[in-house]
Amino acid sequence: MAEPAITITLATWNGMRWLPACLESVAAQTLDDFELLLLDDASTDDTPGYLAQVAAGDDRIRLR
């Protein structure tokens, strides 16, 4: 598998309020040759579960 053209890094902590719109915006870009690296800083809201669900549904997304 070839490396993606770009890597987008998103660090978050308790960001559930903003994540759906943020990730929809990334997905709506015209360039689809990217990877999205999601970094959660020990969130205590629904962020970890949401990010895991999103990452499981798209091979371009990695959760760390």
C-alpha positions in Angstrom: 0.0 0.0 0.0 1.4 3.4 -1.0 1.8 6.2 1.6 -0.9 8.8 1.6 -0.3 12.2 0.1 -0.9 13.9 3.4 -1.3 13.0 7.1 -3.9 15.0 9.1 -3.3 14.9 12.8 -6.1 15.7 15.2 -5.4 15.9 18.9 -8.4 16.1 21.2 -9.5 16.0 24.8 -13.2 15.9 25.7 -13.9 17.1 22.2 -17.2 15.3 21.5 -19.0 18.6 21.1 -16.9 19.4 18.0 -15.8 16.1 16.6 -18.7 15.1 14.4 -18.6 18.4 12.4 -14.8 18.3 12.3 -14.6 14.8 11.0 -17.4 15.4 8.5 -15.4 18.4 7.2 -12.3 16.3 6.8 -14.3 13.6 4.9 -15.8 16.2 2.6 -12.5 17.4 1.2 -11.9 16.8 -2.5 -8.5 15.2 -1.8 -9.1 11.7 -0.6 -5.5 10.5 -0.6 -5.0 11.2 3.1 -4.7 9.5 6.5 -6.2 10.9 9.6 -4.3 10.3 12.8 -6.6 10.7 15.8 -4.9 11.3 19.2 -7.1 11.3 22.3 -5.6 12.7 25.5 -7.6 10.6 28.0 -11.0 12.1 27.4 -13.6 11.5 30.0 -16.6 12.2 27.8 -17.9 10.1 24.8 -14.9 11.0 22.7 -12.9 7.6 23.0 -15.9 5.5 21.9 -16.9 7.8 19.1 -13.3 7.9 17.7 -13.1 4.1 17.9 -16.3 3.8 16.0 -15.2 6.3 13.3 -11.8 4.7 12.9 -13.3 1.2 12.6 -15.4 2.5 9.6 -12.6 4.0 7.5 -9.2 2.5 6.6 -7.7 6.0 6.3 -8.3 6.7 10.0 -6.0 5.6 12.7 -6.6 6.0 16.4 -3.7 6.3 18.8 
